[in-house]
Amino acid sequence: RKEVEQDPGPFNVPEGATVAFNCTYSNSASQSFFWYRQDCRKEPKLLMSVYSSGNEDGRFTAQLNRASQYISLLIRDSKLSDSATYLCAVNPPGTYKYIFGTGTRLKVLA
Amino acid sequence: SQTIHQWPATLVQPVGSPLSLECTVEGTSNPNLYWYRQAAGRGLQLLFYSVGIGQISSEVPQNLSASRPQDRQFILSSKKLLLSDSGFYLCAWSVLAGEQYFGPGTRLTVT
């Protein structure tokens, strides 16, 4: 089992739709979780950290499910500009490393 | 505020030539520093990370090396490039195991 796994997609959704991605992780003791957005040929940009209590920033909501070992990202009212690849990252316990998923590609269609 | 610089933005190098990519961070002290490579259409592969000057951890054995001569400077090097070294090289920083921030990257093509 990979340390961090994501559905590569693509997820094709119409403007205004709600879409959710999951990211599973293998190390149950992991403490820190993050979502990044990466546009084509650009560097990943931090979207949000994922806290145990969840995290919301405008149209974006991130949640952590420790029992099932996954984090999720929910995007409401999708915009064309949300089209990108969304990467999750997990910090394994006792290290300063970050393990990234391979990303989920989102296409928002007009 | 913190800023991370990488240069050059693009690079085309012949097989067997040396490589030196530099990354500097401004606005923070004693950051953790990272080098990643992203092959076309692939995920991020952690190459090296450093928690302090002169401290380098290597994640993937290969013909690359890294050095941290100053607190906010991280250098990725190779003595002889291979075709398989082509990719998008990203430097990143974090404070402890907190949020990680990436530089703009260097797109390397080995011909």
HADDOCK unambig.tbl for C-alpha pairs under 7 A between the chains (distance, minus, plus):
assign (segid A and resid 42 and name CA) (segid B and resid 104 and name CA) 6.82 0.50 0.50
assign (segid A and resid 43 and name CA) (segid B and resid 102 and name CA) 6.38 0.50 0.50
assign (segid A and resid 43 and name CA) (segid B and resid 103 and name CA) 6.76 0.50 0.50
assign (segid A and resid 43 and name CA) (segid B and resid 104 and name CA) 5.47 0.50 0.50
assign (segid A and resid 43 and name CA) (segid B and resid 105 and name CA) 6.32 0.50 0.50
assign (segid A and resid 44 and name CA) (segid B and resid 102 and name CA) 6.51 0.50 0.50
assign (segid A and resid 45 and name CA) (segid B and resid 102 and name CA) 6.95 0.50 0.50
assign (segid A and resid 46 and name CA) (segid B and resid 101 and name CA) 6.80 0.50 0.50
assign (segid A and resid 91 and name CA) (segid B and resid 97 and name CA) 6.90 0.50 0.50
assign (segid A and resid 96 and name CA) (segid B and resid 96 and name CA) 6.48 0.50 0.50
assign (segid A and resid 96 and name CA) (segid B and resid 97 and name CA) 5.26 0.50 0.50
assign (segid A and resid 100 and name CA) (segid B and resid 44 and name CA) 6.28 0.50 0.50
assign (segid A and resid 101 and name CA) (segid B and resid 43 and name CA) 6.63 0.50 0.50
assign (segid A and resid 102 and name CA) (segid B and resid 42 and name CA) 6.40 0.50 0.50
assign (segid A and resid 102 and name CA) (segid B and resid 43 and name CA) 4.18 0.50 0.50
assign (segid A and resid 103 and name CA) (segid B and resid 43 and name CA) 6.83 0.50 0.50
